[in-house]
Amino acid sequence: SKATMAIYYLAPLTQDYPALEHRMKRAADGLYYQHPHEDALVEKLTYLRDNPIPPETVYEELRPMIIPPELQGVTLTEFDPRIIKTVQRIRESVRENEALSENDTLSEFAAEVHLSESRLEKLFKEQMGIPITKYRLRYRVFISIIHLATGKTVTEAAVAAGFASSAHFSRSFSAINGVPPSAAFLKPPFLETLVAQDVFDMVSNQHKSLNTSGSE
């Protein structure tokens, strides 16, 4: 259709998601609607789409509108240290492109925080809102989007984010974002991606590390 879509990634292990969960209406698990400042937010997003603005400035202008000021700085969810460690470990394993199956991943992560697999799964979903395997998949898609934004092909981005194939990546990307990566990045009108420099640096350092490891 001719709809315009904006995708904004909330920082994990912050109060951003609980704040929005607190103010918006629930349609299903993990799906909420009717933002308290929806009209102003749409207007701001449209302006940012039509005007060249540095990513860092976009974040500074959007966040106060997305997260209501009265809820900024308010602690709505206390995160379990074991879940914090698991999230950090997931991010490390994806960035380092570790070849772990979903079962191996869950088993390793559970052992590292001294929990059973079932207990970790339950606690992770309670704290993060989605199952651990789905979180890892979404983070891999997030990393792949950054690679696509740097000009890599769909296949290159899929490999860099640890997907077994470009087909698996495309299916995952479509399921999460509603459009395939080819439609978003390779065909008009394109998806304009605004990524802060420190995130680009993170991915660039990962790529250099992988190249170094492969040459030794």
Contacts in CASP RR format, 6 or more apart in sequence:
PFRMAT RR
TARGET T0000
AUTHOR 0000-0000-0000
METHOD contacts of the structure
MODEL  1
SKATMAIYYLAPLTQDYPALEHRMKRAADGLYYQHPHEDALVEKLTYLRD
NPIPPETVYEELRPMIIPPELQGVTLTEFDPRIIKTVQRIRESVRENEAL
SENDTLSEFAAEVHLSESRLEKLFKEQMGIPITKYRLRYRVFISIIHLAT
GKTVTEAAVAAGFASSAHFSRSFSAINGVPPSAAFLKPPFLETLVAQDVF
DMVSNQHKSLNTSGSE
4 46 0 8 1.000
4 49 0 8 1.000
5 179 0 8 1.000
6 45 0 8 1.000
6 49 0 8 1.000
7 177 0 8 1.000
8 62 0 8 1.000
8 66 0 8 1.000
9 142 0 8 1.000
10 16 0 8 1.000
10 17 0 8 1.000
10 20 0 8 1.000
12 87 0 8 1.000
12 128 0 8 1.000
13 79 0 8 1.000
13 84 0 8 1.000
13 87 0 8 1.000
15 67 0 8 1.000
15 71 0 8 1.000
15 72 0 8 1.000
15 73 0 8 1.000
15 74 0 8 1.000
15 75 0 8 1.000
15 76 0 8 1.000
15 77 0 8 1.000
16 66 0 8 1.000
16 67 0 8 1.000
17 129 0 8 1.000
18 76 0 8 1.000
18 77 0 8 1.000
19 67 0 8 1.000
19 68 0 8 1.000
19 71 0 8 1.000
19 72 0 8 1.000
19 74 0 8 1.000
19 76 0 8 1.000
20 32 0 8 1.000
20 35 0 8 1.000
20 66 0 8 1.000
20 67 0 8 1.000
21 30 0 8 1.000
21 32 0 8 1.000
22 71 0 8 1.000
22 76 0 8 1.000
23 35 0 8 1.000
23 36 0 8 1.000
23 68 0 8 1.000
23 71 0 8 1.000
24 32 0 8 1.000
24 33 0 8 1.000
24 34 0 8 1.000
24 35 0 8 1.000
24 36 0 8 1.000
25 32 0 8 1.000
25 33 0 8 1.000
25 34 0 8 1.000
26 32 0 8 1.000
27 33 0 8 1.000
29 129 0 8 1.000
30 129 0 8 1.000
30 130 0 8 1.000
35 41 0 8 1.000
35 66 0 8 1.000
36 68 0 8 1.000
37 65 0 8 1.000
37 68 0 8 1.000
40 65 0 8 1.000
41 62 0 8 1.000
41 65 0 8 1.000
41 66 0 8 1.000
44 61 0 8 1.000
44 62 0 8 1.000
44 65 0 8 1.000
45 62 0 8 1.000
48 58 0 8 1.000
48 61 0 8 1.000
48 62 0 8 1.000
48 194 0 8 1.000
49 192 0 8 1.000
53 61 0 8 1.000
53 194 0 8 1.000
55 194 0 8 1.000
55 195 0 8 1.000
55 196 0 8 1.000
55 197 0 8 1.000
56 196 0 8 1.000
56 197 0 8 1.000
58 194 0 8 1.000
59 196 0 8 1.000
64 72 0 8 1.000
77 127 0 8 1.000
79 127 0 8 1.000
80 123 0 8 1.000
80 127 0 8 1.000
82 113 0 8 1.000
82 114 0 8 1.000
82 115 0 8 1.000
82 120 0 8 1.000
82 123 0 8 1.000
83 123 0 8 1.000
83 124 0 8 1.000
83 127 0 8 1.000
83 128 0 8 1.000
85 112 0 8 1.000
85 113 0 8 1.000
86 109 0 8 1.000
86 112 0 8 1.000
86 113 0 8 1.000
86 120 0 8 1.000
86 124 0 8 1.000
86 132 0 8 1.000
87 128 0 8 1.000
87 135 0 8 1.000
89 109 0 8 1.000
89 112 0 8 1.000
90 105 0 8 1.000
90 109 0 8 1.000
90 132 0 8 1.000
90 135 0 8 1.000
90 136 0 8 1.000
90 139 0 8 1.000
91 139 0 8 1.000
93 100 0 8 1.000
93 105 0 8 1.000
93 136 0 8 1.000
94 136 0 8 1.000
94 139 0 8 1.000
94 140 0 8 1.000
94 143 0 8 1.000
94 161 0 8 1.000
94 162 0 8 1.000
95 143 0 8 1.000
95 202 0 8 1.000
95 203 0 8 1.000
95 206 0 8 1.000
96 206 0 8 1.000
96 209 0 8 1.000
97 160 0 8 1.000
97 161 0 8 1.000
97 162 0 8 1.000
97 206 0 8 1.000
97 210 0 8 1.000
99 162 0 8 1.000
100 108 0 8 1.000
102 133 0 8 1.000
102 136 0 8 1.000
105 133 0 8 1.000
105 136 0 8 1.000
106 117 0 8 1.000
106 120 0 8 1.000
106 121 0 8 1.000
106 132 0 8 1.000
106 133 0 8 1.000
107 117 0 8 1.000
109 120 0 8 1.000
109 132 0 8 1.000
110 116 0 8 1.000
110 117 0 8 1.000
110 119 0 8 1.000
110 120 0 8 1.000
113 120 0 8 1.000
115 123 0 8 1.000
120 132 0 8 1.000
121 131 0 8 1.000
121 132 0 8 1.000
124 131 0 8 1.000
124 132 0 8 1.000
124 135 0 8 1.000
125 131 0 8 1.000
125 132 0 8 1.000
128 135 0 8 1.000
130 138 0 8 1.000
137 172 0 8 1.000
137 176 0 8 1.000
138 176 0 8 1.000
140 161 0 8 1.000
140 162 0 8 1.000
140 163 0 8 1.000
140 172 0 8 1.000
141 161 0 8 1.000
141 169 0 8 1.000
141 172 0 8 1.000
141 173 0 8 1.000
141 176 0 8 1.000
141 177 0 8 1.000
143 160 0 8 1.000
143 161 0 8 1.000
143 203 0 8 1.000
144 157 0 8 1.000
144 158 0 8 1.000
144 160 0 8 1.000
144 161 0 8 1.000
144 163 0 8 1.000
144 169 0 8 1.000
144 173 0 8 1.000
144 181 0 8 1.000
145 157 0 8 1.000
145 173 0 8 1.000
145 193 0 8 1.000
146 193 0 8 1.000
146 195 0 8 1.000
146 199 0 8 1.000
146 200 0 8 1.000
146 203 0 8 1.000
147 156 0 8 1.000
147 157 0 8 1.000
147 160 0 8 1.000
147 161 0 8 1.000
147 203 0 8 1.000
148 154 0 8 1.000
148 157 0 8 1.000
148 181 0 8 1.000
148 184 0 8 1.000
148 185 0 8 1.000
148 193 0 8 1.000
149 185 0 8 1.000
149 193 0 8 1.000
149 195 0 8 1.000
150 200 0 8 1.000
150 203 0 8 1.000
152 160 0 8 1.000
154 166 0 8 1.000
154 169 0 8 1.000
154 170 0 8 1.000
154 181 0 8 1.000
154 182 0 8 1.000
154 185 0 8 1.000
154 186 0 8 1.000
155 166 0 8 1.000
157 169 0 8 1.000
157 181 0 8 1.000
158 165 0 8 1.000
158 166 0 8 1.000
158 168 0 8 1.000
158 169 0 8 1.000
158 170 0 8 1.000
160 203 0 8 1.000
160 206 0 8 1.000
160 207 0 8 1.000
160 210 0 8 1.000
161 169 0 8 1.000
163 169 0 8 1.000
163 172 0 8 1.000
169 181 0 8 1.000
170 180 0 8 1.000
170 181 0 8 1.000
170 182 0 8 1.000
173 180 0 8 1.000
173 181 0 8 1.000
173 184 0 8 1.000
174 180 0 8 1.000
174 181 0 8 1.000
177 184 0 8 1.000
179 191 0 8 1.000
184 190 0 8 1.000
184 191 0 8 1.000
185 191 0 8 1.000
END
